[in-house]
Amino acid sequence: MTKNSSTLAEQGTSSPELTERRYVYNGETVSHNGEFVPRGNKRVKRRKRSPFNIIAVLFTISLLIVFYVWNKIAVNRLVVEINDLQNQYQKMLNTNEFLRAEINKKSNLERIATIATGQLGLVYPKEQPIWFEVDAERITPNLR
């Protein structure tokens, strides 16, 4: 390699620092006999991301979101159903209590006695009833 004299003449400088760094390629290879050649920074290689991996991650995230929303909706429906069933159970308990109260009220002997004497014209017996026994043989008809 030879030094480019035309570039030195154009610049008007002949400093050895500038001339040593500027070389013109004339087809010959330059060998640095034991000189340390500073190495430039290594180019940073960006790792390529696969479109399949990106789509797989997005698909997985979307599935998780769908399952989360589906779970929330299912839980809300179950809560509403439980609330409706509890209301229905409470109504049944109230109805049962009301019917028990009606049974107690209508089976009261005093009320039955008033209805029997007033509306049906029944009277209390003045004598005690007499108990008698019937033979089973006399009940069956004679089959001769």
C-alpha positions as CSV (number, residue, x, y, z in Angstrom):
1,M,0.0,0.0,0.0
2,T,1.1,3.4,-0.7
3,K,0.2,6.6,0.9
4,N,-2.1,8.8,-1.0
5,S,-0.1,11.9,-1.8
6,S,-2.9,13.7,-3.7
7,T,-5.1,13.7,-0.6
8,L,-2.2,15.2,1.5
9,A,-1.6,17.9,-1.1
10,E,-5.3,18.8,-1.3
11,Q,-5.6,19.1,2.5
12,G,-2.4,21.0,2.9
13,T,-1.4,19.1,5.8
14,S,1.5,16.7,6.1
15,S,1.0,15.6,9.7
16,P,2.2,12.0,10.2
17,E,-0.9,11.2,12.2
18,L,-3.3,11.8,9.4
19,T,-1.1,10.2,6.8
20,E,-0.7,7.0,8.6
21,R,-4.4,6.3,8.9
22,R,-5.3,7.0,5.3
23,Y,-4.4,4.3,2.9
24,V,-5.4,3.6,-0.7
25,Y,-6.0,0.1,-1.8
26,N,-3.9,-0.8,-4.8
27,G,-4.5,-4.5,-4.9
28,E,-1.9,-5.6,-2.4
29,T,-2.7,-6.9,1.0
30,V,-1.3,-5.2,4.0
31,S,0.3,-7.2,6.7
32,H,0.8,-5.6,10.1
33,N,3.9,-7.1,11.5
34,G,2.9,-7.6,15.1
35,E,1.1,-4.3,15.2
36,F,-2.1,-4.3,17.3
37,V,-5.1,-3.6,15.2
38,P,-7.9,-2.2,17.3
39,R,-11.0,-4.2,16.7
40,G,-14.3,-2.5,16.3
41,N,-17.4,-3.2,18.4
42,K,-19.2,-6.4,17.5
43,R,-22.4,-5.8,15.7
44,V,-25.3,-6.7,18.0
45,K,-27.5,-9.4,16.6
46,R,-31.1,-9.2,17.5
47,R,-32.6,-12.5,18.1
48,K,-35.4,-13.2,15.7
49,R,-38.7,-13.9,17.2
50,S,-40.7,-16.6,15.5
51,P,-44.2,-15.6,14.4
52,F,-45.4,-19.0,15.5
53,N,-44.2,-18.3,19.1
54,I,-45.8,-14.9,19.1
55,I,-49.1,-16.3,17.9
56,A,-48.9,-19.2,20.4
57,V,-48.4,-16.7,23.3
58,L,-51.2,-14.5,22.1
59,F,-53.5,-17.5,21.7
60,T,-52.6,-18.8,25.2
61,I,-53.3,-15.4,26.7
62,S,-56.6,-15.1,24.9
63,L,-57.6,-18.5,26.1
64,L,-56.8,-17.6,29.7
65,I,-58.8,-14.5,29.4
66,V,-61.8,-16.3,27.9
67,F,-61.7,-19.0,30.6
68,Y,-61.5,-16.3,33.3
69,V,-64.5,-14.4,31.9
70,W,-66.4,-17.7,31.5
71,N,-65.7,-18.6,35.1
72,K,-66.9,-15.2,36.3
73,I,-70.1,-15.5,34.3
74,A,-70.7,-19.1,35.6
75,V,-70.1,-18.1,39.2
76,N,-72.5,-15.1,38.8
77,R,-75.2,-17.4,37.4
78,L,-74.8,-19.8,40.2
79,V,-75.0,-17.0,42.8
80,V,-78.3,-15.8,41.2
81,E,-79.6,-19.4,41.1
82,I,-78.7,-20.0,44.8
83,N,-80.3,-16.7,45.8
84,D,-83.5,-17.7,43.9
85,L,-83.6,-21.1,45.6
86,Q,-83.1,-19.6,49.0
87,N,-86.0,-17.2,48.4
88,Q,-88.1,-20.2,47.2
89,Y,-87.1,-22.2,50.3
90,Q,-88.0,-19.3,52.6
91,K,-91.4,-18.9,50.9
92,M,-92.1,-22.7,51.4
93,L,-91.1,-22.4,55.1
94,N,-93.5,-19.4,55.5
95,T,-96.3,-21.3,53.8
96,N,-95.7,-24.4,56.0
97,E,-95.9,-22.2,59.1
98,F,-99.1,-20.6,57.8
99,L,-100.7,-24.0,57.1
100,R,-99.7,-25.3,60.6
101,A,-101.3,-22.2,62.1
102,E,-104.5,-22.8,60.0
103,I,-104.6,-26.5,61.1
104,N,-104.2,-25.6,64.7
105,K,-106.9,-23.0,64.4
106,K,-109.4,-25.2,62.6
107,S,-108.8,-28.3,64.7
108,N,-109.6,-26.5,67.9
109,L,-112.3,-28.5,69.7
110,E,-114.2,-25.4,70.8
111,R,-114.5,-24.2,67.2
112,I,-115.6,-27.7,66.0
113,A,-118.3,-27.8,68.8
114,T,-119.7,-24.4,67.9
115,I,-120.0,-25.4,64.2
116,A,-121.5,-28.8,65.1
117,T,-124.2,-27.3,67.4
118,G,-124.9,-24.1,65.4
119,Q,-124.8,-25.2,61.8
120,L,-125.4,-28.9,61.9
121,G,-127.8,-29.0,64.8
122,L,-125.9,-31.7,66.7
123,V,-126.1,-32.0,70.5
124,Y,-123.9,-33.5,73.1
125,P,-125.1,-37.0,74.3
126,K,-126.7,-37.1,77.7
127,E,-125.7,-40.7,78.4
128,Q,-122.4,-42.4,78.1
129,P,-122.1,-44.7,75.1
130,I,-122.4,-48.5,75.8
131,W,-119.7,-50.7,74.4
132,F,-120.7,-54.2,73.2
133,E,-118.8,-56.9,71.4
134,V,-120.0,-58.8,68.4
135,D,-119.0,-62.4,67.7
136,A,-117.1,-62.9,64.4
137,E,-119.1,-66.1,63.7
138,R,-122.3,-64.2,63.6
139,I,-121.0,-61.6,61.2
140,T,-120.1,-64.1,58.5
141,P,-123.0,-65.4,56.5
142,N,-124.0,-69.1,56.6
143,L,-122.9,-70.9,53.4
144,R,-124.7,-74.2,53.6
